[in-house]
Amino acid sequence: MMSPDIVGWAASAILLATLIRQIAAQMRDPDARGVSRWLFIGQSAASIGFIVYSVMVDNLVFIVTNSCILATALGGQTSLWWRRRSDGHR
């Protein structure tokens, strides 16, 4: 029988690869006008809530995954902010 943790880590890898690919596409977009600040806020808030929940239920797969998802949200928002600032957008 397959360990549930293997399924969890595989799903985590797929999700994180998808998010990283999205950030890379966002960084190549010259104006990134379609990127919503509310997506960042919602993703960050949900990630923090899931991290707290994951710690409470002591699930390492979800602690790591949700921490990485929060890091991708912060990285994506930072790159967007940097691009808009360097382009003179406010």
DSSP file with accessible surface (Angstrom, degrees, kcal/mol):
  #  RESIDUE AA STRUCTURE BP1 BP2  ACC     N-H-->O    O-->H-N    N-H-->O    O-->H-N    TCO  KAPPA ALPHA  PHI   PSI    X-CA   Y-CA   Z-CA
    1    1 A M              0   0  239      0, 0.0     2,-0.2     0, 0.0     0, 0.0   0.000 360.0 360.0 360.0 139.0    0.0    0.0    0.0
    2    2 A M        -     0   0  126      1,-0.1     5,-0.0     2,-0.0     3,-0.0  -0.508 360.0-112.4 -76.5 138.8    1.3    3.5   -0.9
    3    3 A S    >>  -     0   0   50     -2,-0.2     4,-1.3     1,-0.1     3,-0.7  -0.465  15.3-133.2 -68.5 136.3    2.0    5.8    2.0
    4    4 A P  H 3> S+     0   0  106      0, 0.0     4,-2.4     0, 0.0     5,-0.1   0.841 106.2  62.4 -58.5 -31.2   -0.4    8.8    2.2
    5    5 A D  H 3> S+     0   0   90      2,-0.2     4,-3.0     1,-0.2     5,-0.2   0.875  98.0  55.3 -64.4 -34.2    2.7   11.0    2.7
    6    6 A I  H <> S+     0   0  102     -3,-0.7     4,-2.4     2,-0.2    -1,-0.2   0.934 109.5  46.8 -63.9 -43.0    4.0   10.1   -0.8
    7    7 A V  H  X S+     0   0   84     -4,-1.3     4,-2.6     2,-0.2     5,-0.2   0.937 113.6  49.2 -62.7 -44.0    0.7   11.2   -2.3
    8    8 A G  H  X S+     0   0   19     -4,-2.4     4,-2.4     1,-0.2    -2,-0.2   0.925 112.1  46.7 -62.9 -44.7    0.8   14.4   -0.3
    9    9 A W  H  X S+     0   0  100     -4,-3.0     4,-2.4     2,-0.2    -1,-0.2   0.895 112.6  50.6 -67.2 -37.1    4.4   15.2   -1.3
   10   10 A A  H  X S+     0   0   51     -4,-2.4     4,-2.2    -5,-0.2    -2,-0.2   0.937 111.6  47.1 -65.3 -45.1    3.7   14.5   -5.0
   11   11 A A  H  X S+     0   0   56     -4,-2.6     4,-2.5     1,-0.2    -2,-0.2   0.905 111.3  52.7 -62.4 -39.5    0.6   16.8   -4.9
   12   12 A S  H  X S+     0   0    9     -4,-2.4     4,-2.8    -5,-0.2     5,-0.3   0.927 108.1  50.1 -61.1 -45.0    2.7   19.4   -3.2
   13   13 A A  H  X S+     0   0   60     -4,-2.4     4,-2.4     1,-0.2    -1,-0.2   0.909 111.1  49.2 -61.7 -41.8    5.4   19.2   -5.9
   14   14 A I  H  X S+     0   0  114     -4,-2.2     4,-2.1     2,-0.2    -2,-0.2   0.942 113.0  46.6 -63.9 -47.3    2.8   19.6   -8.6
   15   15 A L  H  X S+     0   0   72     -4,-2.5     4,-2.4     1,-0.2    -2,-0.2   0.939 113.9  47.2 -62.1 -45.9    1.1   22.6   -7.0
   16   16 A L  H  X S+     0   0   27     -4,-2.8     4,-2.7     1,-0.2     5,-0.2   0.901 110.0  52.7 -66.5 -37.9    4.4   24.3   -6.3
   17   17 A A  H  X S+     0   0   60     -4,-2.4     4,-2.3    -5,-0.3    -1,-0.2   0.917 110.2  49.8 -62.0 -39.4    5.7   23.7   -9.8
   18   18 A T  H  X S+     0   0   85     -4,-2.1     4,-2.0     2,-0.2    -2,-0.2   0.928 112.3  46.3 -64.2 -45.9    2.5   25.3  -11.2
   19   19 A L  H  X S+     0   0   38     -4,-2.4     4,-2.2     2,-0.2    -2,-0.2   0.908 112.0  50.5 -65.1 -40.8    2.8   28.3   -8.9
   20   20 A I  H  X S+     0   0  102     -4,-2.7     4,-2.4     1,-0.2    -1,-0.2   0.913 109.3  51.8 -64.4 -40.2    6.5   28.8   -9.8
   21   21 A R  H  X S+     0   0  162     -4,-2.3     4,-2.3    -5,-0.2    -1,-0.2   0.905 108.6  51.5 -62.3 -39.4    5.7   28.6  -13.5
   22   22 A Q  H  X S+     0   0  117     -4,-2.0     4,-2.5     2,-0.2    -2,-0.2   0.914 109.1  49.5 -65.4 -41.5    3.0   31.3  -13.0
   23   23 A I  H  X S+     0   0   32     -4,-2.2     4,-2.4     2,-0.2    -2,-0.2   0.922 109.9  51.7 -63.6 -41.1    5.4   33.6  -11.3
   24   24 A A  H  X S+     0   0   34     -4,-2.4     4,-1.3     2,-0.2    -2,-0.2   0.926 110.9  47.6 -61.8 -42.2    7.9   33.1  -14.1
   25   25 A A  H  X S+     0   0   36     -4,-2.3     4,-1.2     1,-0.2     3,-0.3   0.914 110.9  52.2 -64.3 -40.6    5.3   34.0  -16.7
   26   26 A Q  H  < S+     0   0   21     -4,-2.5     3,-0.4     1,-0.2    -2,-0.2   0.900 106.4  53.2 -62.4 -39.3    4.3   37.0  -14.6
   27   27 A M  H  < S+     0   0   96     -4,-2.4    -1,-0.2     1,-0.2    -2,-0.2   0.806 109.1  49.3 -68.9 -26.9    7.9   38.2  -14.5
   28   28 A R  H  < S+     0   0  153     -4,-1.3    -1,-0.2    -3,-0.3    -2,-0.2   0.681  86.7 100.1 -83.3 -19.8    8.1   38.0  -18.3
   29   29 A D  S  < S-     0   0   57     -4,-1.2    -4,-0.0    -3,-0.4    -3,-0.0  -0.552  71.9-142.1 -69.6 122.8    4.9   39.9  -18.9
   30   30 A P  S    S+     0   0  101      0, 0.0    -1,-0.1     0, 0.0    -4,-0.0   0.818  92.7  10.4 -61.3 -31.6    5.9   43.5  -19.7
   31   31 A D  S    S-     0   0   57     -3,-0.0    -2,-0.1    56,-0.0    -5,-0.0   0.636  77.4-153.0-122.0 -18.5    3.1   45.2  -17.7
   32   32 A A    >   +     0   0    0      1,-0.1     3,-1.3     2,-0.1    52,-0.1   0.834  36.9 154.0  50.3  38.5    1.5   42.4  -15.7
   33   33 A R  T 3   +     0   0  181      1,-0.3    -1,-0.1     3,-0.0     0, 0.0   0.768  62.6  61.7 -68.3 -25.8   -1.8   44.3  -15.7
   34   34 A G  T 3  S+     0   0   78      2,-0.1     2,-0.6     0, 0.0    -1,-0.3   0.480  78.4 104.8 -81.5   0.9   -3.9   41.2  -15.2
   35   35 A V    <   -     0   0   30     -3,-1.3     2,-0.4    -9,-0.1     3,-0.0  -0.715  64.4-144.6 -88.8 122.2   -2.3   40.4  -11.9
   36   36 A S     >  -     0   0   54     -2,-0.6     4,-1.2     1,-0.1     3,-0.3  -0.692  13.5-151.0 -90.8 133.6   -4.7   41.2   -9.0
   37   37 A R  H  > S+     0   0  136     -2,-0.4     4,-2.3     1,-0.2     5,-0.1   0.839 100.9  60.8 -64.7 -31.6   -3.4   42.5   -5.7
   38   38 A W  H  > S+     0   0  189      1,-0.2     4,-2.9     2,-0.2     5,-0.2   0.822  96.8  58.1 -68.9 -29.8   -6.5   40.7   -4.1
   39   39 A L  H  > S+     0   0  112     -3,-0.3     4,-2.8     2,-0.2     5,-0.3   0.940 108.5  46.5 -61.4 -45.3   -5.2   37.4   -5.3
   40   40 A F  H  X S+     0   0   47     -4,-1.2     4,-2.7     2,-0.2     5,-0.2   0.943 113.7  47.6 -61.0 -46.9   -2.0   38.0   -3.4
   41   41 A I  H  X S+     0   0   70     -4,-2.3     4,-2.6     1,-0.2     5,-0.2   0.942 115.7  44.2 -62.7 -46.6   -3.9   39.1   -0.3
   42   42 A G  H  X S+     0   0   40     -4,-2.9     4,-2.6     2,-0.2     5,-0.2   0.918 114.3  48.8 -64.5 -43.7   -6.3   36.1   -0.4
   43   43 A Q  H  X S+     0   0   45     -4,-2.8     4,-2.5    -5,-0.2    -1,-0.2   0.920 113.5  47.4 -63.6 -41.8   -3.6   33.6   -1.1
   44   44 A S  H  X S+     0   0   14     -4,-2.7     4,-2.5    -5,-0.3    -2,-0.2   0.934 113.0  47.6 -65.6 -46.0   -1.4   34.9    1.7
   45   45 A A  H  X S+     0   0   62     -4,-2.6     4,-2.3    -5,-0.2    -2,-0.2   0.926 114.4  46.7 -61.9 -44.6   -4.3   35.0    4.2
   46   46 A A  H  X S+     0   0   48     -4,-2.6     4,-2.9    -5,-0.2     5,-0.2   0.920 111.5  51.7 -63.8 -41.8   -5.3   31.4    3.3
   47   47 A S  H  X S+     0   0    5     -4,-2.5     4,-2.5    -5,-0.2    -2,-0.2   0.919 109.6  49.1 -62.5 -42.9   -1.7   30.2    3.4
   48   48 A I  H  X S+     0   0   93     -4,-2.5     4,-2.4     2,-0.2    -1,-0.2   0.938 112.3  48.7 -62.3 -44.4   -1.2   31.6    6.9
   49   49 A G  H  X S+     0   0   41     -4,-2.3     4,-2.6     1,-0.2    -2,-0.2   0.922 112.6  47.7 -61.0 -42.8   -4.5   30.0    8.0
   50   50 A F  H  X S+     0   0  114     -4,-2.9     4,-2.8     2,-0.2    -1,-0.2   0.849 109.4  53.8 -69.1 -32.2   -3.5   26.6    6.5
   51   51 A I  H  X S+     0   0   33     -4,-2.5     4,-2.4    -5,-0.2     5,-0.2   0.952 110.5  46.3 -64.7 -46.9    0.0   26.9    8.1
   52   52 A V  H  X S+     0   0   80     -4,-2.4     4,-2.4     1,-0.2    -2,-0.2   0.946 115.0  47.1 -59.7 -47.4   -1.6   27.4   11.6
   53   53 A Y  H  X S+     0   0  134     -4,-2.6     4,-2.1     1,-0.2    -1,-0.2   0.929 110.8  51.9 -59.3 -45.2   -4.1   24.6   11.0
   54   54 A S  H  <>S+     0   0    1     -4,-2.8     5,-2.4     1,-0.2     4,-0.5   0.870 110.2  48.3 -63.0 -37.6   -1.3   22.3    9.7
   55   55 A V  H ><5S+     0   0   85     -4,-2.4     3,-0.8     3,-0.2    -1,-0.2   0.922 109.7  53.5 -66.8 -41.5    0.8   23.0   12.8
   56   56 A M  H 3<5S+     0   0  148     -4,-2.4    -2,-0.2     1,-0.3    -1,-0.2   0.853 116.0  37.8 -63.3 -35.0   -2.2   22.3   15.0
   57   57 A V  T 3<5S-     0   0   71     -4,-2.1    -1,-0.3    -5,-0.1    -2,-0.2   0.408 110.0-125.8 -96.2   2.1   -2.9   18.9   13.4
   58   58 A D  T < 5 +     0   0  138     -3,-0.8     2,-0.6    -4,-0.5    -3,-0.2   0.933  51.6 156.5  56.5  55.1    0.9   18.2   13.2
   59   59 A N     >< -     0   0   50     -5,-2.4     4,-2.2     1,-0.2    -1,-0.2  -0.893  25.1-170.1-115.6 102.7    1.0   17.5    9.5
   60   60 A L  H  > S+     0   0  113     -2,-0.6     4,-2.6     1,-0.2     5,-0.3   0.867  83.4  59.2 -61.7 -38.0    4.5   18.1    8.1
   61   61 A V  H  > S+     0   0    6      1,-0.2     4,-2.6     2,-0.2    -1,-0.2   0.951 112.6  39.0 -56.7 -47.5    3.4   17.7    4.4
   62   62 A F  H  > S+     0   0   99      2,-0.2     4,-2.4     1,-0.2     5,-0.3   0.825 111.9  56.9 -76.9 -30.4    1.0   20.6    4.8
   63   63 A I  H  X S+     0   0   38     -4,-2.2     4,-1.8    -9,-0.2    -2,-0.2   0.967 115.0  38.5 -60.6 -49.8    3.2   22.7    7.0
   64   64 A V  H  X S+     0   0   52     -4,-2.6     4,-2.5     2,-0.2     5,-0.2   0.945 117.7  49.5 -67.0 -47.6    5.9   22.6    4.3
   65   65 A T  H  X S+     0   0    8     -4,-2.6     4,-2.5    -5,-0.3    -2,-0.2   0.945 113.8  44.1 -59.2 -49.5    3.6   23.0    1.4
   66   66 A N  H  X S+     0   0   16     -4,-2.4     4,-2.3     1,-0.2    -1,-0.2   0.854 111.8  53.6 -69.9 -30.2    1.6   25.9    2.8
   67   67 A S  H  X S+     0   0   51     -4,-1.8     4,-2.2    -5,-0.3    -1,-0.2   0.918 111.0  46.8 -66.1 -40.6    4.8   27.6    3.8
   68   68 A C  H  X S+     0   0   49     -4,-2.5     4,-2.4     2,-0.2    -2,-0.2   0.885 110.1  52.9 -68.2 -37.1    6.2   27.3    0.3
   69   69 A I  H  X S+     0   0   18     -4,-2.5     4,-2.2     2,-0.2    -2,-0.2   0.923 108.9  49.8 -64.2 -41.8    2.9   28.5   -1.1
   70   70 A L  H  X S+     0   0   33     -4,-2.3     4,-2.6     1,-0.2    -2,-0.2   0.927 109.3  52.2 -61.6 -41.2    3.1   31.6    1.1
   71   71 A A  H  X S+     0   0   59     -4,-2.2     4,-2.8     1,-0.2    -2,-0.2   0.898 108.5  50.3 -63.1 -38.1    6.7   32.1   -0.1
   72   72 A T  H  X S+     0   0   18     -4,-2.4     4,-2.8     2,-0.2     5,-0.2   0.897 110.0  50.8 -67.7 -37.0    5.5   32.0   -3.8
   73   73 A A  H  X S+     0   0    5     -4,-2.2     4,-2.5     2,-0.2     5,-0.2   0.941 113.4  44.6 -63.4 -45.8    2.8   34.5   -3.0
   74   74 A L  H  X S+     0   0   84     -4,-2.6     4,-2.5     2,-0.2    -2,-0.2   0.913 115.0  48.7 -65.0 -41.6    5.3   36.9   -1.4
   75   75 A G  H  X S+     0   0   35     -4,-2.8     4,-2.5    -5,-0.2    -2,-0.2   0.919 112.7  47.6 -64.7 -43.0    7.8   36.3   -4.2
   76   76 A G  H  X S+     0   0    6     -4,-2.8     4,-2.2     2,-0.2    -2,-0.2   0.922 113.9  46.2 -64.8 -43.2    5.2   36.9   -6.9
   77   77 A Q  H  X S+     0   0   31     -4,-2.5     4,-2.9    -5,-0.2     5,-0.2   0.905 112.2  51.5 -68.1 -38.7    3.9   40.1   -5.2
   78   78 A T  H  X S+     0   0   87     -4,-2.5     4,-2.8    -5,-0.2    -2,-0.2   0.929 110.9  47.5 -63.5 -43.5    7.5   41.3   -4.7
   79   79 A S  H  X S+     0   0   24     -4,-2.5     4,-2.5     2,-0.2    -1,-0.2   0.903 113.7  48.2 -65.8 -38.3    8.4   40.8   -8.3
   80   80 A L  H  X S+     0   0    2     -4,-2.2     4,-2.7     2,-0.2     5,-0.3   0.941 113.0  47.3 -65.3 -46.5    5.2   42.5   -9.4
   81   81 A W  H  X S+     0   0  128     -4,-2.9     4,-2.5     1,-0.2    -2,-0.2   0.929 113.0  49.3 -60.1 -45.2    5.8   45.5   -7.1
   82   82 A W  H  X S+     0   0  162     -4,-2.8     4,-2.6    -5,-0.2    -1,-0.2   0.921 112.6  47.4 -61.3 -45.3    9.4   45.7   -8.3
   83   83 A R  H  X S+     0   0   65     -4,-2.5     4,-1.8     2,-0.2     6,-0.2   0.938 113.9  46.1 -62.8 -47.8    8.4   45.7  -12.0
   84   84 A R  H  <>S+     0   0   50     -4,-2.7     5,-2.4     1,-0.2     4,-0.3   0.894 113.8  49.6 -64.7 -36.9    5.6   48.2  -11.5
   85   85 A R  H ><5S+     0   0  133     -4,-2.5     3,-1.1    -5,-0.3    -2,-0.2   0.929 111.7  47.2 -66.8 -44.5    7.9   50.5   -9.5
   86   86 A S  H 3<5S+     0   0   80     -4,-2.6    -1,-0.2     1,-0.3    -2,-0.2   0.796 112.4  51.1 -69.8 -25.0   10.8   50.3  -12.0
   87   87 A D  T 3<5S-     0   0   83     -4,-1.8    -1,-0.3    -5,-0.2    -2,-0.2   0.454 118.4-111.8 -87.8  -3.3    8.3   51.0  -14.9
   88   88 A G  T < 5S+     0   0   55     -3,-1.1     2,-0.3    -4,-0.3    -3,-0.2   0.560  71.2 138.0  84.8   9.3    6.9   54.0  -13.0
   89   89 A H      <       0   0   83     -5,-2.4    -1,-0.3    -6,-0.2    -2,-0.1  -0.637 360.0 360.0 -84.2 147.7    3.5   52.5  -12.3
   90   90 A R              0   0  231     -2,-0.3    -5,-0.0    -3,-0.1    -1,-0.0  -0.863 360.0 360.0-120.7 360.0    1.9   53.1   -8.9
